[in-house]
Amino acid sequence: MIKVICVGSLKEKYLKELVSDYKNRINKYHKIEIVELKDNNIIDEGKNILKNIKQNEYVICLSLNEEQCNTLKFDNFF
């Protein structure tokens, strides 16, 4: 299963529609769960993220501040 944990929620309708479409596409191949956590101070956000990660799960952190990669490059991680 793929679990996406994100802080905050999408407010824009077009972004919600894009996420829904992407989720439906992925669900054809893998079960996917999206967990939205409330915005909070960074320490509490970190604690809430960790509460949603099981010990045996593989974690990939996505950041807007890092190098972008395309699908093929991302696939090479696996």
N, CA, C and O atoms as a MOPAC input file, in Angstrom:
PM7 MOZYME 1SCF
protein

 N      0.83200 1    -1.17600 1     0.00000 1
 C      0.00000 1     0.00000 1     0.00000 1
 C      0.88200 1     1.24700 1     0.00000 1
 O      1.95900 1     1.26800 1     0.59500 1
 N      0.40800 1     2.26400 1    -0.66800 1
 C      1.07200 1     3.56300 1    -0.67400 1
 C      0.28500 1     4.46900 1     0.26200 1
 O     -0.93200 1     4.61000 1     0.13500 1
 N      0.99500 1     5.08000 1     1.20100 1
 C      0.34700 1     6.03200 1     2.11300 1
 C      1.01400 1     7.38600 1     1.92100 1
 O      2.23100 1     7.51500 1     2.05400 1
 N      0.21200 1     8.38700 1     1.61000 1
 C      0.70900 1     9.75100 1     1.45700 1
 C      0.26800 1    10.53100 1     2.69100 1
 O     -0.92500 1    10.67500 1     2.95900 1
 N      1.24500 1    11.02800 1     3.43100 1
 C      0.95300 1    11.82200 1     4.62200 1
 C      1.30100 1    13.26800 1     4.29800 1
 O      2.43900 1    13.58100 1     3.95000 1
 N      0.32000 1    14.13800 1     4.41500 1
 C      0.58100 1    15.54500 1     4.10900 1
 C      0.06200 1    16.43400 1     5.23100 1
 O     -0.92900 1    16.12600 1     5.89300 1
 N      0.75400 1    17.53000 1     5.42100 1
 C      0.37300 1    18.49100 1     6.44800 1
 C     -0.46700 1    19.57100 1     5.78300 1
 O     -0.06600 1    20.15600 1     4.77600 1
 N     -1.63200 1    19.82800 1     6.35700 1
 C     -2.55000 1    20.80300 1     5.78300 1
 C     -3.48800 1    20.12500 1     4.80200 1
 O     -3.32300 1    18.95000 1     4.47300 1
 N     -4.45700 1    20.86900 1     4.34800 1
 C     -5.40400 1    20.30700 1     3.39200 1
 C     -5.49100 1    21.21700 1     2.17900 1
 O     -5.21600 1    22.41500 1     2.25300 1
 N     -5.87700 1    20.62100 1     1.07200 1
 C     -6.01800 1    21.38800 1    -0.15600 1
 C     -7.30100 1    22.20400 1    -0.09700 1
 O     -8.35500 1    21.70500 1     0.29600 1
 N     -7.19500 1    23.44500 1    -0.48700 1
 C     -8.36600 1    24.31100 1    -0.46700 1
 C     -8.89100 1    24.57800 1    -1.87700 1
 O    -10.08900 1    24.79000 1    -2.06700 1
 N     -8.00600 1    24.56600 1    -2.85000 1
 C     -8.39400 1    24.87600 1    -4.22000 1
 C     -9.08700 1    23.67700 1    -4.85800 1
 O     -8.59400 1    22.55100 1    -4.78400 1
 N    -10.22900 1    23.92800 1    -5.48000 1
 C    -11.03400 1    22.86700 1    -6.08100 1
 C    -10.25000 1    22.11000 1    -7.15400 1
 O    -10.31200 1    20.88200 1    -7.21200 1
 N     -9.51200 1    22.83200 1    -8.00400 1
 C     -8.79300 1    22.17000 1    -9.09200 1
 C     -7.71200 1    21.22700 1    -8.55600 1
 O     -7.45300 1    20.18400 1    -9.15600 1
 N     -7.08300 1    21.58000 1    -7.44100 1
 C     -6.07400 1    20.69300 1    -6.85700 1
 C     -6.71900 1    19.44500 1    -6.26400 1
 O     -6.17900 1    18.34600 1    -6.38800 1
 N     -7.86800 1    19.61200 1    -5.62100 1
 C     -8.60000 1    18.45800 1    -5.08400 1
 C     -8.98400 1    17.50400 1    -6.21000 1
 O     -8.90000 1    16.28600 1    -6.05400 1
 N     -9.40700 1    18.06300 1    -7.34900 1
 C     -9.78200 1    17.23000 1    -8.49300 1
 C     -8.57200 1    16.49100 1    -9.05600 1
 O     -8.67700 1    15.32200 1    -9.42700 1
 N     -7.42800 1    17.16400 1    -9.12200 1
 C     -6.20700 1    16.52000 1    -9.61600 1
 C     -5.77400 1    15.38200 1    -8.69800 1
 O     -5.39000 1    14.31300 1    -9.17300 1
 N     -5.83300 1    15.60400 1    -7.39500 1
 C     -5.46300 1    14.56100 1    -6.43300 1
 C     -6.40800 1    13.37600 1    -6.55900 1
 O     -5.97100 1    12.22600 1    -6.53000 1
 N     -7.68900 1    13.64800 1    -6.69600 1
 C     -8.67800 1    12.58000 1    -6.83800 1
 C     -8.41400 1    11.76000 1    -8.09900 1
 O     -8.48000 1    10.53100 1    -8.07000 1
 N     -8.11700 1    12.43600 1    -9.19900 1
 C     -7.82500 1    11.74300 1   -10.45500 1
 C     -6.57000 1    10.88400 1   -10.32300 1
 O     -6.55900 1     9.73000 1   -10.75200 1
 N     -5.52400 1    11.43900 1    -9.73800 1
 C     -4.26800 1    10.71400 1    -9.55900 1
 C     -4.47300 1     9.50000 1    -8.65600 1
 O     -3.94900 1     8.41900 1    -8.92400 1
 N     -5.23700 1     9.69100 1    -7.58700 1
 C     -5.52600 1     8.59900 1    -6.65300 1
 C     -6.27900 1     7.47800 1    -7.36700 1
 O     -5.97300 1     6.30300 1    -7.16400 1
 N     -7.25200 1     7.82600 1    -8.19600 1
 C     -8.00500 1     6.81700 1    -8.94900 1
 C     -7.11200 1     6.05300 1    -9.91800 1
 O     -7.28300 1     4.84700 1   -10.09900 1
 N     -6.16900 1     6.73900 1   -10.53600 1
 C     -5.24000 1     6.07100 1   -11.45800 1
 C     -4.34100 1     5.08400 1   -10.71600 1
 O     -4.12800 1     3.96300 1   -11.17600 1
 N     -3.82600 1     5.50000 1    -9.58400 1
 C     -2.93600 1     4.63400 1    -8.80700 1
 C     -3.68900 1     3.43400 1    -8.25900 1
 O     -3.15300 1     2.32600 1    -8.22100 1
 N     -4.93500 1     3.64800 1    -7.83300 1
 C     -5.72900 1     2.56400 1    -7.24000 1
 C     -5.92000 1     1.38000 1    -8.17900 1
 O     -6.25500 1     0.28500 1    -7.72800 1
 N     -5.71400 1     1.57800 1    -9.46400 1
 C     -5.81100 1     0.46400 1   -10.41100 1
 C     -4.67000 1    -0.52800 1   -10.20300 1
 O     -4.79200 1    -1.70400 1   -10.54700 1
 N     -3.56400 1    -0.04900 1    -9.64000 1
 C     -2.36800 1    -0.87500 1    -9.49000 1
 C     -1.98800 1    -1.13600 1    -8.03300 1
 O     -1.51200 1    -2.22000 1    -7.69400 1
 N     -2.19700 1    -0.15400 1    -7.18900 1
 C     -1.82400 1    -0.25000 1    -5.77100 1
 C     -2.87900 1     0.45900 1    -4.93300 1
 O     -3.45900 1     1.46000 1    -5.35300 1
 N     -3.11300 1    -0.07800 1    -3.74900 1
 C     -3.99900 1     0.60800 1    -2.81500 1
 C     -3.28000 1     1.86500 1    -2.33800 1
 O     -2.08300 1     1.83100 1    -2.05600 1
 N     -4.00700 1     2.96700 1    -2.24800 1
 C     -3.40700 1     4.22600 1    -1.80000 1
 C     -4.29000 1     4.86600 1    -0.73700 1
 O     -5.51800 1     4.84700 1    -0.82500 1
 N     -3.63900 1     5.42500 1     0.25400 1
 C     -4.33900 1     6.13300 1     1.32400 1
 C     -3.70500 1     7.51000 1     1.46200 1
 O     -2.48100 1     7.63800 1     1.47400 1
 N     -4.53400 1     8.53000 1     1.56400 1
 C     -4.03300 1     9.88500 1     1.76700 1
 C     -4.45100 1    10.33800 1     3.16100 1
 O     -5.63600 1    10.35900 1     3.49200 1
 N     -3.45700 1    10.69900 1     3.97200 1
 C     -3.69400 1    11.14900 1     5.34300 1
 C     -3.36200 1    12.63300 1     5.40200 1
 O     -2.21900 1    13.02800 1     5.16900 1
 N     -4.35500 1    13.45100 1     5.71400 1
 C     -4.13500 1    14.88900 1     5.84900 1
 C     -4.07400 1    15.24000 1     7.32900 1
 O     -5.00600 1    14.95800 1     8.08300 1
 N     -2.97700 1    15.85400 1     7.73700 1
 C     -2.79100 1    16.26800 1     9.12700 1
 C     -3.00900 1    17.77300 1     9.23900 1
 O     -2.77300 1    18.51200 1     8.28400 1
 N     -3.45600 1    18.21800 1    10.39500 1
 C     -3.68000 1    19.64700 1    10.61800 1
 C     -2.35900 1    20.39300 1    10.64500 1
 O     -1.35100 1    19.88400 1    11.13500 1
 N     -2.37900 1    21.62900 1    10.10400 1
 C     -1.22600 1    22.51300 1    10.24400 1
 C     -0.99700 1    22.75600 1    11.72600 1
 O     -1.94600 1    22.93400 1    12.49000 1
 N      0.26500 1    22.76200 1    12.12300 1
 C      0.59700 1    22.92900 1    13.52700 1
 C      2.01500 1    23.45800 1    13.61100 1
 O      2.62600 1    23.73000 1    12.57700 1
 N      2.55400 1    23.61200 1    14.80400 1
 C      3.96700 1    23.98400 1    14.88900 1
 C      4.79800 1    22.78100 1    14.44000 1
 O      4.32100 1    21.64600 1    14.46900 1
 N      6.00100 1    23.02400 1    14.03800 1
 C      6.82700 1    22.00000 1    13.38500 1
 C      7.05300 1    20.77300 1    14.26300 1
 O      7.10600 1    19.65600 1    13.75100 1
 N      7.18600 1    20.95600 1    15.55600 1
 C      7.42000 1    19.81400 1    16.45000 1
 C      6.18900 1    18.91500 1    16.49500 1
 O      6.30300 1    17.69400 1    16.38900 1
 N      5.01300 1    19.52100 1    16.65300 1
 C      3.78300 1    18.72400 1    16.68300 1
 C      3.49400 1    18.07700 1    15.33400 1
 O      3.00600 1    16.94800 1    15.27700 1
 N      3.79500 1    18.78800 1    14.24400 1
 C      3.61600 1    18.19000 1    12.91600 1
 C      4.48600 1    16.95200 1    12.77600 1
 O      4.03200 1    15.92100 1    12.28000 1
 N      5.73600 1    17.05400 1    13.21100 1
 C      6.64900 1    15.91300 1    13.14800 1
 C      6.14300 1    14.73200 1    13.95800 1
 O      6.19900 1    13.59000 1    13.50100 1
 N      5.65000 1    15.00500 1    15.16100 1
 C      5.10700 1    13.93600 1    16.00500 1
 C      3.90200 1    13.27700 1    15.34400 1
 O      3.76700 1    12.05400 1    15.36500 1
 N      3.02500 1    14.09500 1    14.75600 1
 C      1.83800 1    13.54600 1    14.09500 1
 C      2.20100 1    12.71600 1    12.86900 1
 O      1.56600 1    11.69800 1    12.59400 1
 N      3.21400 1    13.14900 1    12.13900 1
 C      3.67500 1    12.36800 1    10.98300 1
 C      4.19500 1    11.01500 1    11.46400 1
 O      3.83200 1     9.97500 1    10.91500 1
 N      5.04300 1    11.03300 1    12.48800 1
 C      5.62100 1     9.78300 1    13.00000 1
 C      4.55800 1     8.83000 1    13.53100 1
 O      4.71000 1     7.61400 1    13.41400 1
 N      3.48900 1     9.35700 1    14.10900 1
 C      2.39700 1     8.50700 1    14.60300 1
 C      1.72600 1     7.73500 1    13.46900 1
 O      1.13200 1     6.68100 1    13.69600 1
 N      1.82100 1     8.26200 1    12.24800 1
 C      1.15500 1     7.64900 1    11.10000 1
 C      2.06900 1     6.74300 1    10.29100 1
 O      1.66900 1     6.23800 1     9.24200 1
 N      3.29800 1     6.53200 1    10.76700 1
 C      4.24800 1     5.67000 1    10.06300 1
 C      4.49700 1     4.42700 1    10.90800 1
 O      4.92700 1     4.51800 1    12.05800 1
 N      4.22300 1     3.27100 1    10.32400 1
 C      4.49400 1     2.01100 1    11.02100 1
 C      5.97700 1     1.68900 1    10.92600 1
 O      6.66800 1     2.17100 1    10.02900 1
 N      6.46000 1     0.87700 1    11.84800 1
 C      7.88600 1     0.57800 1    11.94000 1
 C      8.43600 1    -0.07300 1    10.67300 1
 O      9.58500 1     0.18300 1    10.31100 1
 N      7.65900 1    -0.89700 1     9.99700 1
 C      8.16600 1    -1.62900 1     8.83800 1
 C      7.90500 1    -0.92200 1     7.51100 1
 O      8.15600 1    -1.49900 1     6.45300 1
 N      7.41000 1     0.30600 1     7.54200 1
 C      7.10400 1     1.00900 1     6.29900 1
 C      8.33900 1     1.71300 1     5.73600 1
 O      9.19300 1     2.19800 1     6.47900 1
 N      8.40900 1     1.75400 1     4.41400 1
 C      9.47100 1     2.45100 1     3.70100 1
 C      9.02600 1     3.89400 1     3.52800 1
 O      7.91200 1     4.14000 1     3.06600 1
 N      9.87100 1     4.85200 1     3.88900 1
 C      9.48500 1     6.25900 1     3.89500 1
 C     10.26800 1     7.03100 1     2.84500 1
 O     11.48700 1     6.90000 1     2.73300 1
 N      9.54200 1     7.83600 1     2.07800 1
 C     10.15300 1     8.77400 1     1.13600 1
 C      9.61500 1    10.15000 1     1.48700 1
 O      8.40100 1    10.34800 1     1.54000 1
 N     10.49500 1    11.08800 1     1.72400 1
 C     10.09600 1    12.44700 1     2.07500 1
 C     10.18000 1    13.32400 1     0.83000 1
 O     11.21200 1    13.36900 1     0.16000 1
 N      9.10300 1    14.00700 1     0.53300 1
 C      9.07700 1    14.91900 1    -0.60700 1
 C      9.13300 1    16.34700 1    -0.08600 1
 O      8.47400 1    16.69400 1     0.89400 1
 N      9.93100 1    17.16600 1    -0.75800 1
 C     10.11300 1    18.53900 1    -0.31100 1
 C     10.12400 1    19.47200 1    -1.50600 1
 O     10.65800 1    19.13500 1    -2.56200 1
 N      9.53800 1    20.63600 1    -1.33700 1
 C      9.57400 1    21.64200 1    -2.39800 1
 C     10.95000 1    22.28300 1    -2.51000 1
 O     11.23900 1    22.95200 1    -3.50200 1
 N     11.79600 1    22.08900 1    -1.51600 1
 C     13.09700 1    22.74300 1    -1.47100 1
 C     14.22600 1    21.90900 1    -2.05900 1
 O     15.38000 1    22.33500 1    -2.02300 1
 N     13.92800 1    20.75500 1    -2.58800 1
 C     14.96300 1    19.86900 1    -3.11100 1
 C     14.87900 1    19.76500 1    -4.63000 1
 O     13.98900 1    20.33300 1    -5.26400 1
 N     15.82400 1    19.02700 1    -5.19400 1
 C     15.89100 1    18.82600 1    -6.63500 1
 C     14.65500 1    18.06400 1    -7.12200 1
 O     14.22100 1    17.09300 1    -6.50300 1
 N     14.10100 1    18.52800 1    -8.24200 1
 C     12.96500 1    17.82300 1    -8.82000 1
 C     13.45300 1    16.60300 1    -9.58300 1
 O     14.56400 1    16.59200 1   -10.11200 1
 N     12.61500 1    15.57800 1    -9.63500 1
 C     12.95200 1    14.41700 1   -10.44900 1
 C     11.70700 1    13.95900 1   -11.19500 1
 O     10.58200 1    14.10700 1   -10.71800 1
 N     11.93800 1    13.40600 1   -12.36500 1
 C     10.81300 1    12.91300 1   -13.16000 1
 C     10.44700 1    11.50000 1   -12.70800 1
 O     11.08500 1    10.93200 1   -11.82100 1
 N      9.42000 1    10.95000 1   -13.32900 1
 C      8.91700 1     9.63100 1   -12.94300 1
 C      9.97800 1     8.55200 1   -13.08700 1
 O     10.09800 1     7.68700 1   -12.21900 1
 N     10.74700 1     8.58700 1   -14.16200 1
 C     11.76900 1     7.55700 1   -14.37900 1
 C     12.86000 1     7.62300 1   -13.31000 1
 O     13.29700 1     6.59400 1   -12.79400 1
 N     13.28700 1     8.81900 1   -12.99000 1
 C     14.31200 1     8.97300 1   -11.95700 1
 C     13.76600 1     8.52100 1   -10.59700 1
 O     14.46700 1     7.85800 1    -9.83300 1
 N     12.52800 1     8.87900 1   -10.30600 1
 C     11.90400 1     8.46200 1    -9.04800 1
 C     11.77500 1     6.94900 1    -8.98800 1
 O     11.98000 1     6.34700 1    -7.93300 1
 N     11.43700 1     6.33100 1   -10.11400 1
 C     11.28000 1     4.87800 1   -10.18400 1
 C     12.59100 1     4.15600 1    -9.88100 1
 O     12.57100 1     3.03200 1    -9.38100 1
 N     13.71700 1     4.77900 1   -10.17100 1
 C     15.02200 1     4.15900 1    -9.91600 1
 C     15.30500 1     3.96400 1    -8.42800 1
 O     16.18300 1     3.18000 1    -8.06700 1
 N     14.57800 1     4.66100 1    -7.56900 1
 C     14.74200 1     4.46300 1    -6.13100 1
 C     14.29600 1     3.07400 1    -5.71100 1
 O     14.70500 1     2.57100 1    -4.66500 1
 N     13.45400 1     2.45500 1    -6.53500 1
 C     12.88600 1     1.15800 1    -6.17900 1
 C     13.49400 1     0.08500 1    -7.03400 1
 O     13.14800 1    -1.08800 1    -6.89200 1

